[in-house]
Structures are given as C-alpha cells and as structure tokens.
C-alpha cells in the first residue's frame, strides 16, 4: 500500500507489501525501541559481531497450543529477504547512485545483506591505497567475481538497509574514500539516454489593419532532434509567410554533437559558435571541440581560490565572506587545502578561522575577486575550431582555424593564449588574469596581420584590460571596468572579412558601371577605443540598490564618440503585507555621426492586488525623452489554476498623438501552450494567436509536451494517469502512462518525484521517486513500476476452523513474499487478478504451509475493496478436498462478505492496541 502524499525519491519496491513491514513493526513493539538500533547484517557485510540479535518469545503470539511460528527473520531490524533490489545507495549520507543490488544470506543468518561485488564496490569510491592487508584480500575476492566482507574490506565500515525506503546506507571512514569535491557525480552514473526523436515547434499568426489596409503574416520555428547511442543530431529553422510576399524557409543551424567526458569536452560537427572567452565569438560551419564546464562539479565551476593553511591539532575550519559562512570542515594536524569552494559572483575577501582542539583560534584572509578569465588552480579550458565562417554580413566562403587555451596556474594567476588564422589573416593573443588584494585584473595583447584589399599587408595591436572589485565595507561592486585600445593597423577578423566582401562586390563590372566609386578600406567603421563601466551600490537591507552603467566607443575612420550613460535606483518596500517595487532611471545617449544628444527619464511602480498566490499584479510606468515627449503605460497581469497554467493581461498606453490598449491570455496544458492577444490604437487594430510545444518519440511511443529544453526526461508509469511530477508544474502522466520532464540539469543529480494523488484507486506505485544524471541533450527514461488490480482483505481459517498464525508469510505463485498474516487471521492484498492462489508459510516443516485460492466477486462501485472469507488447506487437506476445489468451494466467493470501505488499513488493524497505533504512521 502506498501513501497518497508526496514522498521523497526512493528506490523501487519489491513485491513485498507494506502490510509485511507492518507486521515487522508490530513484532518490534514487543521489545524496547533500543533493541532495534542495530542494522541488518549482510553475508559478508557489516559488523556482524558487534550487532547482537534479539530473540522473540513466540508464546506471546496468537496461535494454537504447541504450535511454533518461525520469527527468526525478525531478530534484526529491517529483515531482508534474499534477492535483487533496486535501491538508492548513500555513502556517509550523500546519495551516490540508484542501483540494482543483490542481497544474499550468509550461513547462519536469517536476514540477507548487500553483496559487495565489483559493481557495488566500484560505486563506493574506495581509495585502494588506503586498504589494509585484510582489505586487499577482500578486494581480490571482489575482482574474482565474489562478494566482499564490508567489515574486512574497510575497517570500521557499516551498512544499514531501510526496507521501507529501499535505501542502502554505508558508513565508511573518510580516510578509506577517494576525496571528491562537493557536488561530484561519478561520470559512470551519467546517463546517455535512449534512442529518441524530438520536434519542438513555435507557431504564430498575425493580422494587422492599419488605416483600412489589412495584412497577414505567419511564422513557424522548428527545432528537430534525433539521439542515438550518445550522438545528437539537430536541425533548427524557420518558415515564414506574408500576404503579398509569399513564403520561405531559412535553415538556422544543423549539426551533430557528442560528449567526450574523458576530456571534459563536447565535439560539434556542423554549425556552432565559439565561446568568446578569449577572442570574440564567431559562427563557424565545421568541427569544434570545446571544454564544457558543466561536466565539472558545482564546487569547481567558476573561480574560487584554493585555501591553504596549517592546523596544529585536529581542528575545525570555517570560511566566511562578508559575515556569511560559506564552508566548514574538520582537518587533521598539519597542512590542509580547501579546493572546492562554490563560486560567489564577483567575490569579496575570505575570512578563514581555524579552531584548534583546545579551543584556541587563529585566522587569516584570502583575497577573492573574479573576472571571467580567472580559473581555479589546475583547471584547463580548451577550444579548437576549424571550418568556414558563418556571418550574415559575409556571404563568401572563408576558411578559418581558431584555437584557445586557458589554464589556472595558481590562486593568483590564470594564463590564456589563442590563435586565429584565415586566408590572408592571422592573429595571436597572449594574456593573463590576476586575483589580487586590490581586485581582479585581466590583461591581454593581440597581434594581427592582414592583407586588406586596396592596401598592402598591415599589422597592428589591440590591448585590453578589465577590472572587478567587491568593496565589502561599503557594499559596493565594480562589476566590470573594461578598456580596449586598437592601433590604426589592427584589423579584427570580422572587419577583415567584411573588407574582402565589400571589395569583391565593388570591383564587379556592374558596380563599376554604376559610377558609385571603387572600394576604399576607410569606409569601414573600425574601433579605436572602447570603455565599459558597471557599478552597483547596495544601500542596506531596506535601502535598495543604486547602479551606474556607461559605455563609449570611437573609431579610426571618423570623429566623434558613440556613448551612453545610465544611472538608476530600484527598491522593494513591504507595505501592508505586500511587496511594492519601484525603480527610477535616467540616461543620456550620443550619436557619433550626428553628435546629437538624447536624454530620457523613466519611472515604474508595481504591486500585487492582494496577498493570495494568484493575486494579480498591477504596474505603472512613465517615460520622457527628447523629441518623443511623455509616454504613460499601465498593465494588469495575473495567473490562475492549480499549476498557474492560465496567464492573462490587460494593458493601456498613452503616447503623444495616439493611444492604445490590448488584452492577452495564455493557456499551458501538459501537451501544448496556446496564446492569443488583441490590441487597438489610433488608426490600427492587431490580432495574433500562437501555438507552441514539442513532440517526443521514445521507446514507449510518442508523447506530447508544452516544452522540452535541451535535456529531457521521460517518465513511464503505466496505469498512473493523472499523477503529477513534483517541482514541474503542469507536468502529469498522460493516459498512456508517460510524461515529458523538460529542462533537466545535465551532469547533475536530478530528483524526480511523483505525487500519486489523482491516480486510479486500484493502482499502486512501486516507488514515487528516482534520481538521474543525464548527459546534455539526452532523453533519459525513468520507469516507475506500478501494480494494477483490486484490493481485498481475506479472513483466513484452516480447514479445522483455526486462525492462521500471526506474522506468517504470504507468498504469491512465484514465491515472492507479498504480505503477512495480521491478527485474527487477516491478510490485506493489493493488485489482485480476478482469481488466483496464495501460499501461507510460518515454519520450515511441510505442515507449516497451506494454500488458499480465491475468485473475487463483481466490483462494488460503493467500496474500494472486498472482504472475503477463505479456507487455507495444507497439502494433505488439499488432496482430500480436490473435488471441492474443482467445484470452486475453497473460497466462499458466492457467500463472501463484500464490505465497502475507504480504509482497508483500519479494518486490518482494528484489533490490537500496538498495531492500531501504527495506523497513523505506516498507513496514512
């Protein structure tokens, strides 16, 4: 039986039902709770000698005089039957994997334990160099295909298995484990996914009437994909049409991609873009191999320094920043290093406090600021690309080769280097980034050589510097202060290719005949100086935030500066229980060609109309600019539905000379998203409608979704239509038993939990949670087992009328333990077919077994389960009653008591105070 409440992810259940677990708990009630603090022992597993079992006196159980019931399997907590279990494996409290683990029984043990074979040991992450002599012997047994004794393999190691959660916990001394950074996921657990095909679509149509003239246009964006054996095939394009102008299709990108986890990289064949970390990003059609930082643990992504220090004793180390604790750990005497701090934006000095065993403390400060080029010590980032340039401004085929390398040398210095080569063009870049007490600084120099049409070979240099600093004392942040100077002879790759394009066009006979003049390089705008500044100033917890953004650019071929500067302030106030947000800004822009200055001021205010989750938001804004006058806008937006699947909005605007207003709405179903809006203004009307979503083909068939993202999960839960996927609003299991989960995080553990509320009452879920770590772009399958069928409570008697022993096992036709006998000879079973056979066993002798058959009566719409009287026959009794069995009289289904009930657990537990108390905790 399952709870219809949301549950955290856990392992797959075996046919063992919760009523069996209930009996175990009931037996535990006869002894003090402390007797069950020990773990179940394994065949060669946990510290068996240290765990003393308990013995039950079966005379306290309800049974016939002189009868013995074998309850030895309950002498240890969480008794486990031999078999293979799908479990969640935890090491020292951290989830490691969802794995199939074999449990076996050691000689002389009544309870099975995990078999530590090659597969299981490989997932633990043991440091072979830390194994003792006995551990090496056990490891040899593992490599020979056997099961190791965990206590011998690792001294001090223990295991516990929680049958109710299917969770296997291993407690292993840290010294015996390979130390992995926080957030580490073993690449062996990354899931390449299944063979699949996807088609994402976004379609819209518009109709505009302007001064009596109507025009129509439409647009469809298609993103197609196919995955097979780790290879990703992608093709993206758009189809457009417009009244009076026909229709056209444009291919945006087509490529094949594959992850290369051994070198932490991704290979792309086809259309792609370089990353832009060293050189400016360019589009290419060819081959690119680039480092993918997403494959790093979260604690190694971005930049953070390695903290090194010395502890005199077994000490506790605390790392804090701006008064906030970021990291705590215990270290042994001697030198220590902390290399898995999470990146914290632009930084701020780190305060490190070492608390010794005697309580004494000593502290030191580690500078921490960051710019984009900084990498952690030892981290490499490589990008290699070769192919043809893809640029909408350049239609000629230009071969290009680009290579960049970045390397974190130490806490202070990151070095980087790059080369780019094309026909008649070459450039080399050398740079370094520094983490210093006065801020983070990066500097690089590019040397370029080019042959420009109309000129001889030219060469020049470009120097670039950027700076970032967090001022903790004043809560100020200079996020970016970047300056770049390029000499007159410096040509970027883009400028050089554009010059070649223009020269090729302007030397054609047709162009020369037009008399417009020959091409001269000076007509191209080439940057000379560029400056960018971003400054943020926090004003306390309730004072809001002040910011300043500015940029300026001038060119070699003409005078004047193009620039803009903006200053603004924003804040959120808590008034009458709601959040009132407002912002103010002023900006000034200058055009280099005309020298004209444009000033603009802007103000906005927004607040919810109520405190409920679906309270609509009303917003007001006003702006004034030179030449355009004053404009005011007002809008009201909101959401509705359990999953916020409905959104709506109303807006109006007043501008100099005209006004406008409109409405819009959207509905997001589990399978698609529909949208529509309409607006009207002075002299015009406009209507539009949209449809977006995705189609996913996978081994189970075809499933629709309202969105997919890059990395997708497919949940299979047969007969569980209506179950929700927690933390993914609007995603539910469809009528075929599938759901698409969009936007999974690649190379990270994703917790997928199902809320069974809403599924049919005759369906039981084996598990409600799983965890998966997908490759980027993959489609991963997660199968959630379900059991469909009716439920019944059987009141069992033997042929002589005696009740069956309390706690006896109930086995199905395959020999799986599916339940246990409760008080009064009652047995609760779910997932039943219309007819079948079960065996009851309470000892090792042939006389300690009996069999009963059943045939369920017709369904009663007013009840959830049936209550049946049944007779359980021993083998001898069954032989004598063979003729009766043929007539179907072994189970009094025709005279059965069919009792409507919404709580079979209550009927099962209604006798016995100890068991009755379990009703609230085990069977909500």
N, C-alpha and C positions, 0 to 999 in steps of 0.2 A: 504494500500500500504506500501511497505517496502523499505528501502534504501538498495542498493546492496553494501554497505560498511560495514566493520566490526563494530560491535556495542558491547558495554559493556554488561555484563549479566543483564537481567532484567526479570520482571515477564511475565507470559503468558497473551497474549492479548485475550480479549473477541471478539465476533463478531463485536464490534464497530470498524469501519474502520477509517483510518487516515483522510479521507475526512470529517468525522464528527468532528474530532478535528480541522480540518482546518476552519470549519465554526465557531467554538468557538473562534478561534484566530481572525477570521475576525470581529466578533462582538466586541472583545476586542479592535480592532483598533479604534472604535468609541469613546473610553474613554481614559483618561490618563493612562499610564502604572501603576502608583502608585495605581490605583483603584483595581488592581488585585494582590496586595501583600498579601492579606489575603488568608487563607486556606479555603477549602471546609469544612463546618461544618458537624458533624455526628449526628445521632439521639440522642445520649447521650454522645457525644464526646467532641470535642474541645471547646474552649472558645467561644461559640456562641454569647454571649452578647457583647463580645469585638470585634466581626467581623461584621461590618456593610456591608450589601449587597449594590449593586448599582442597579439602575433601568434604563432599556433601554427604549428609546422612539422609538416604532416600526414604527413611521411615516417616519423614515429615510430609512426604508427598501422598496424594490421594491415590491408593491402589489397593489391589486385593491382598488379603493376608498371605504372607510368604512370597509375594511377588517381588522381583528385583528389577529396578529400572537403571540402565547404564547412563549415568550422568557424568562420566569421567571427562567428557569433552568440555564440560563447563568448569573444570577445575582451574582454568586460567582465564583471564579476561579475554573477551573477543575471540571465542573459539572459532577456528577457521577450518573448513573442510578442504581437503586436497583439490587442486585444480588450477586452472589458469584464470587470473583475474585482471581486468583492465583497471589499473589503479593510477592515482595521482601520486607521484614519487616526490617526497620532500627530503632534503638533506639539511639538517640544522635549522629547520623552519622555513627554508627557501624552496619554492617549487622548482623542480628540475625537469620533469617530463611526465607525460601521460603515456603509460607503457603497459604492455601485457606482461605480467609477472607470474611465473609458475610457483605455486605453493605446494610443498611436499611435506609428508610426515616423517619425522625421524623415528628410528626404532625406540619403542618405549614411550613415545609421546602420543597423546590423544589429539593434539591440535597441530595443524600444519603451519609452516612458516615459509618465508620467501626463500627461493632458491637463488643464491648469489652466483649466477653463471656469468659467462663472458658478456652477454648483453647488459645485464643489470650492473655489473661491476664497472663496465665502460661508461655508464651514465653517471656514476657517482663522482668521478673526477679524482681518484686517489693518486697521490704522489708516490710512485713506485720507489723513489729514492728514500722515502721515509718508512718503508715497511721493515718490520723486524724479521728475524730468521724464520719464525713461525709463519709470519705473513707471506714471506716469499714462497714457502711450501704451499700455502693455500692458494696463492696466485698461480703457481704451477698447475694445481688441480683445476683451476678455472680455465687455463689455456688448454688443458687436456680435455675439456668438454664437461667437467664435473661441476658440482656445487661447492662453494667455499663455506667454511665456518666463519661467519662475520666476526665473532669474538676473537678468533685466531687470526683472521686476516688483518684486523685492525684492533689493537689492544684498546679496550675501553669503549668500543662501539656497541650500540644497542639498536634494536628495531622495535617498533610498535606498529600494529595494523588496526585501524579503525574500520571495522566491517560496515558500520552504518554509513560512513562517508567514502568507503573504498579508498582510504588514504594510508599510504605506507610511509611512516616517518623513520628516518635514520638519524641517529645521533652519533656523529663521528668527530673525534678531536680534530681541531683545525690544523694541527701540525701534520696530520696524515693526508690533508687535501691539497691539491694544487690551488694556489690562491688566484682567484679570478676577480676582476673588477666588478663593482656593483652594476647590476643590470645585465650581466653577461648571460647570453643564451648560447649554449653549445651549438655550433653550426650543424652538427649531426642531427639536431632536432628541427632544423629549418625544413619546411615542407614545400616542395616544388609544385605541389598541386596536381590536378588531374587534367587530362586532355579535355579541352573546352573551347567554345567559341562565344564571343560576345559581340553585341551590336548596340551601341549607345546612340540615341537619336535626340535631337532637339529641333522641333519644327515650329515655325511661327508664320502667321499671315497677317498682313496689314492692309487696311483700306483707309485712304485719306481723301477727304473732299475739301478742296481749297478754292474759294471763290467760284463755286459751281462746277469745278472740274474734279473728277474722281479718278484716282489711280490705285492700282492694286499691286502688291508685291509679296513674295514669299521667300522663305529661307529654310533649309534643312541642313543641319550639321550631322554628319555620320562618323562615328568612331568605331571601326571594326577591329576585332582581335581574334587571334587563334593561338592557343597554347598546346604544345605537345612536348613532353619529355624535357622540360626546362627551357625550351625555345619559345620565344614570344614573337608573334607576327602581328604588326599593327599597320593600319592604314586609316588616315583621317582626311576628310574632305568636306566640301560644302557644295550644295546645289541651290542656286538662286534663280528666280524668275521675276519679271516685272512687266506690267502691261505696256505694250508697245515696244518692248525691247527684247523679247524672247527669254531664253533660259540658258544657263551654263553651269558646268560642274568644274570645280577647282580642287585639285589634289593639294592638301596642306602638307602632309608628311606620310611617308611609307618607309618602314624599317623593320629589321629583325633584331631582337635583343636577347642576350643570355648573360646570366650572372656567372661570375668567376670568383667564387668565395675563397678559393685558395690564395688569391692575391687581392682580396677585398675590392673587387672591381666589377664593372659592367662593360660588356662588349656590345656595341651597336653597329649594325651594318645597314646603311641607308641614310635617311635624313635625320640629322640631330644638330645640337648646338653645343659648342664648347662651354666650359663652366664660367669663364670670365674672371677667375680668381687672380690670374696673373696678367694676361692680355685681355683686351676687350673681347666679349663673346662674339663668335661668328657662327653662322649656319653653314654646315657642310653636307654634302652628299658623298658618302664614302664609308670609311671604317673608323671607329673611335673606341678606344679602351680608356676608361676613366675610373679612378678610385671613387668608391661610393661610401661616404662616411656613415650612411645609415646602417652599415654592417658592423660598426663599432658599438660597444655598449654605450648607454646613455652617459655613463660617467667618464667616457673617453672622448665624447664628441665635443666640438668646440674647444676653446682654450681655457685651461686652468693650470696653475703651476704645480710642480711636484714639491711637496713639503718634506724637508729633511730635518731631522733633529736627533737628539741623543737622550735616552731615558736612563736614569741611574738605577731604577728598580722596575718591578712590574708596575707600569704606570698607565694612567688614563689620559688620553689626548683629546682635547676639544678644539675645533676650528670654528671661528665665528667671523662674521663680517657685518659691520655696522650694527653690532649688538645682537644679530641673529645667529643662532648656532646652525652651522652647515654640516658638521661631521663630528662624530665621536667614535673612538675606537680604543681598544686596550693593546698595549705593546709590551714586548719583553725587554729586559735590560739591554742596553746597547743602542746602536744606531737604528733608526727607523725611517721609513719613507712612505708617504701617503700619495699615491698617484692616481686615485680615482675620484677626485672631487668633481661634482657636477659644475658645468659652466654656469656663470651667473651674470649674463649680459655683458656690460662693459666693465664690470669688475668693481674694485674697491679693495684696499689692503686687507689682508687676512691676519687675524689675531690668533696665534697658536698658544694654547696653555697646556702644559704638561703637569699633571698632578701625580706626584710620586706616592709610593705605598705608605710612607709615613705622614702623608697629608701636605707635605711641602709642595709649593708650586713655583714654576718658572715659565716665563712667556717670551715670545719673540714675534716679530712682524714679518710677513712675506708680502712683497709688493704684488699687486694683481690688477692690471688693466689689460685691455684687449683691443686689437684691431683685427680685421677679417683675415689678414695673412698669418697671424700667430697660430702655431700648432703646439700641442703638448710635446714634451721631450720624447723622442723616439718615433713619433708618428710621421708617416710618409703620405704624400698626396701626389699622384702622377696622372697626367692626361696626355694621351697620344692620339692624334687625329690626322687622317690623310684622305683626301678626296677633292671634290670641286666645291667652290664657294657657292652658297645659296643666299642670294641677296636680291630683294625685289627691285633695287635700284641698278643692279648689274645683271644683264641677261646674257653676257658672254660666258663661255666655259673657262673658268680659271682654276687650274690645279693648285692645291695648297697643302702644305705639311706644317703641322704645329705640334710642339712638344713642350710641356711644362712640368717642373718638379718642385715640390715644397717639402721641407724637412725640418721638424722641430729638433734643434741641436741641443738645447738645454732650456732651463726655465726662462732665460733672458733672451735668447736669440733663436729666431727661425730664419733659415735661408731659403731663397727661391730663385729659380732660373727658368728661362724659356727661350725658345727659338721658333720663328715662323718663316717659311720660305714659299715663294710663288714665282712664277715667271717674271724675271727682271725685278724681283723684290726679295729682300732678306732683312730680318730684324732679330736682334738678340737683346735679352733683358736679364739684368742681374740685380737682385735686391735682397733686403733683409728687414725683419721686423724685430723690435726690441720691447721687452717688458721692463720698464724702469720705474723707480720710485716717483718720478715726475709725470708718468703717464706712458701709454703705449704709442710707439712711433714705428712707422714703416717708411722705408725709402727705397726707391729703385731707379735705375737708369736704363733707357732703351736706346740702342744704336740701330739706325735703319739706313739701308742703301736701296735706292730705287732708280730705274730708268723711266722718266716721265716723258710722254710724247711732247715734242716741241722743246725739250731741254736735254742736256747731256745727263750723265749719271749724277745724281745728287745724294748727299748723305747728311744726316742730322741726328740730333739727340733730343730726347724727351725725358725730363726729370720730374718725378712725382713723389710727394711726401704727404703722409696723413698722420693724424694725431687724435688720441682719445684719452679722456681723463675723467674719473669719478671723484668728486670732491665730497667726501663723506661728511665733513664738518658743516658744510653749507647745503648739503643735499643737492649739489649741482652736478650736471653731467654735460661735458663737451663730447657729444656723441661722435661727431665727425668734423674734422677740420682738414680738408684736403686741398692741396695746391699742385698744379701741374703746369710746367713750362715746356714748350716745344720750340726748338730753333727753326729758323727760316727753311733750312734744308731738310727738316724732318717731315716725312710723309707716313701717315698710318697706312695699314694695308687697305682699309676701306677707301681712303682718299685716292690711293694709287690705282686701285681697280676702277674707280669711278672716272678718273682721268683717262684711263685707257678706253673705257666705254665711250666717253664723250668724244675722244679723238677719233675713234673708229667711225662714229656716226657723222662727225662734222668733216670728214675727209671724203665722204661719198660724193659721187658726181651730182646726185640730186640736191644735196645740201649746198655744195659749192655753187650750183646753178641758181640757187635761191638768193644769192648775194648777201647772206647773213654774216659772212666773215668766217675765217678759219678759227680752229680751236686754239685757245691760249690757256696755259695752266692757271693763270692768275684769276680766272673767273670762278674757281672753286673756293669755297669757304674752308680755310684750314685754321684750326685753333692755335692760338699763340699762348694765351694764359687762361687758366680756369681755376676758380676758387669756389669752394663749397663749405658752408659752416652750418652746424646744427647745435643748438644749445638748449638744454632743459633745466629748469629750476623748480624743484619742489618747494612748496610753501607750508609744509607740515601736514598733519593728518586731515585737517579740515580746510586748509588754506588753498587747495587746488594746485594747479601747475601752470607755470609760465614758460613759454618757448619762443625761440627765435630761429628762423631759417633764412639763409641767404645764399645766393649764387651769383657769379659774374663770369662772363666769357668775352674775350676779344679775339680778333682774327688778324692774320697776316695781310690779307688782300684788301681790307678796308678799315677805316677808322671807326671809332665808336665802340661802345660796350653794351652787350645784351645782359641784363641782370634783373634780379628781383629780390625783394626782402619782405619777410612776413613776420609779424610779431603777434602772439596770441596768448590767450588765457582761457582755461577751462576748469570747471569745478562741478561737484555734485553735492547738494545740500540735502539733509534729511529733515523734511518738514511734514509734520502731522502723519508720520509713519510711512511716507512715500519718498522716493528719490527724485529730486528736482535737479536736472542737469542743464547747464548753460555754458556758452562759450562766446568769446569776443575775439576778433582778429582785425588786423589792418595790414594791407600790403601795398607795395609800390613796384611797378614794372617799368623797364626801359627797353625800347626797341633800338637796336644798333643802327639800322638803316635810316630810320626817320628821326631818331633821337627823341621821340615822343615819350612822355612820362604818363603813366596811368595809375591812379590811386583808387583803392577800394577799401571799404569797411564792411564788416559782416558781423551779425549777432544772431544767436539762436537760443531757444529755450524749449525744453521738452519735459513732460511729466506724465505719469500714469493717472488715469481717471479711476482710482480705486486701489485697493490693496490685494485683490484676488490675483491668481496666477494668470487669468485671462483678461485682466483689466486693460482696456485699450490705451494706447499712448498718443498723446496729442503734442504736436510740435509746431513752433512758430519760428520764422526766420525773416530777416530783413537785410538787404544789402544796398549799398550805394556806390556807384563808380562813375568816374569822369566820362561824360559822353553818353552813358546809358541811363542815368538817373537812378531813381529809387525803385526797388522791387520788393514786394512782400509775398510770403508764401505761408500757408497753413496746411496741416495734414493731420489725419487721424488714422492710425493703423492698429491692428489687433489680430489675435489668433483665437481659435475655438477648436473644440474637440479634445478628446482624451489625450491624443498624441500631437496636439497642435497642428492637425492636418489641414485645417482651414485657416487661411490668412485673408485679410481684407484691408482696404484702404480707401480713403476719400481725401482729395486734395484740391486746393484752390490757390490761384496766384493772381496778383495784380501788378502789372507792369505798365510803364509809361506808354499810353496809346492803346493798350489792349489788356484783356483779362482772360483767364482760362480756368477750367475746372475739370476734374475727372474722378473716376472710380476704378478700382481694380480688385481682383479676387483670385485666389488660387486654392486648388484642392490637391493634396498629396495623398494618393491612395498607396497601398503597398505595391501596386503594379505599374503606376504611371503618375505623372503630375500634369494637371490641367490648369491653365491660366487664361485670364481674359481681362481686358481693360478697355475703357472708352473715355474719351476726353473731348471737350469742345472749347473753342475760344473765338475770339473776334475773327470772323471770316473763315473758320475751318472747323471740321469735325474729324475725329480719328477713332477707329476701332481696330482691335487686334485680338488674336487668340493664339495660344501656344499649347504644345503637347511635347512632353519630354519623358524619357525613361530609358530602359535597357531591356534587351532580350539576352538571356544566358542559356546556352546549350551545354549540358554536362552529362556525365554517365547516367544520371537518373531521368533525363529528359530535358524539357525546355521550361524555364522559369522566368517570369516577368519581374521587373524591379523598377522602382521610381528613380534609382540612381545606382551607380556601382563604384565610382572612383577607380583608382589604379589597381588595388589589391582587394580581392573579393573572397568571401566565404559562402559556401553553400551548406545549409543545414538540412539534413534529412531526418525527419521524424514522422514515420508512417503513422497514419490514423490520428495524428495530433493536430489536425487543422484548427486554427484559431489561437494556438499557443504564441505568446509574444516573445520576442528576443529582447532581453533586458538591456537597457542603455542604448538601444537603437529604436527610437520612437517610430511607430508606424510599421515596423517590420514584423510580419506574422507568418506562421506556417500556413501555406495555401492548402487547397483541397486535395492536392496530390501528395502532400507531406513534405514540401520543400519551401525554403525561404532563402533569399539572397541578402547577405550582410555586406553592406558597402564599407569602403574606407577602412579596411583593416590596416594596422600598422606593420609594415614589413620588418622582419628580423627581430621582432619583439613578441613577448608573450601577450596574446590577446585572450581575454577571458570571455567566453561565450556562455551565457546562462539563459535558459528557457524558463519562462513563467507559465506553468501548466494551466493557469486559470483560463477557463473558456474551452478546454478540450472536451471531447465527449466523455461522459461519466463512466463508460465501460472501457476506457483506455488507461493503461498505467505506463508511466515512463520509467525506463530502467535507470536513467540518470537525467539530471537537469543542467549539467554544466560540463564543459570541456575547455581545454586550452590549446592554442595553436600558435606557431611562429612561422608565418608564411614568407616565401620569397616575394620580392617586389614584383608586382604584375601578375602574380599567380592566382589561380582559382582553386581554393582548398575545400575539400569535402569533410564535413563533420557529421558522423552518423550517430543519432540518438536512438537507442533501442526502445521500442515500445511493445507492450503486451496488450493485445485486444481480446476481449471476451467478457463473459459475465462473471459476477461475483456471487459467492454463496457461503453460508455458514452451515457446516454439517454437524449434527449431533450424532456422534458415533457410539455404537454399542457393539460388544461382541455377541456371538450367537447365543451365549448363555445370559445375555442381558446386562453384563457388567460393563462399566465405563472403561474406556481406554486409558492407559496411564498418562498422567500429566507430564508434559515435556517430551513425549515420544515424537520421533521424527516422522514427517510425512513426505514420501518420495513420489515423484511422477513416474511415468512409464519408462523414462530414460535413466532413472536412478538419481536424478537431481533432488536435493533437499529443497522443498518449496514452502514448507510451513512446519508447525509443531502443534501438538495437541494441547489445548488450554484446559482450564478447569471445567468439570462437567462433561468431558469428552468432546469439547467443541473444537472445530477446526475451521479457520477462515481461509478461503482460497479465492484468488482473482485470476482473470484471464482464462476462464474455463471455456472449453468447447461445449457443444450441446450434450456430449456424452463422453465418458472416459473411465479410467481406472487409476487408483492410487494405492500405495502400499504404506502401512504404518509399521515402524520398527522401534523397539525400545530395549533391545538387548542383542546378544550375539548368537543366541540359540534359535533354531528354526521355529520353536514355539513362541518366540518373542516377535513374531511378524504376523501381520494379517493384511488382507486386501479387500478393498471395497470398490464397487462400481457405482456409477450414477448416470442418470439421464435427467437433465434439467427440465422443469416444467415450462410452459409457454411464458413469455415475458409478461410481466405485470407492469403496466405503464405507471402505476402509482408508487412503485417501490424501486429501490436501487439494487436490491439483491434478494436472493431467495434463502430461506432457512429449510434445510432438508434433514430428515431422519435417515440414517443409513446403518447397515449392519456390516461389520468388518469380519471377514472369515479367514481363519488360518488355512493353510494348505490342505490339511486333512478335512476341515469343515467344508472347504470349497468343493472337494471331491464328492463328499456326501450330498452336497446341495447342487450338483451340476444341473440336474433337471430344473431346479428352481431358478438357477441363473438363466437358463435358456428362456424361461418364461418372463424374465425381466423383473423378478420379485426380490432381487437382492437389495434394491433401493426402492423404498416406497415412494416413488415419484408421483404415482397417481394419488396417493394419500398424503403427499408431502404437505407440510405447513409452509405456505408461501406468505411471508410476512413483509409488508412494506416497511422500509427503514431508511433513514438518511445517514445513519451512523452505525455501520456494522461493527466498528471497534467497540462501541458501547455495549452491544449485545455480547461480544466476545469476552468483555472484561467485567460484566456487571456483577460477577461473583468474586469475592476476594478483595479485601481492603488494599493489600500491597499492589495487586495488579490494577485495581481501579485507579490508584494514584498515577499510574503510568499513562493513563489515557490522555492527559494534558500535554505530556512531553513527547511521547513517542508517536501518538496518532492524533495530531490536532485536527 
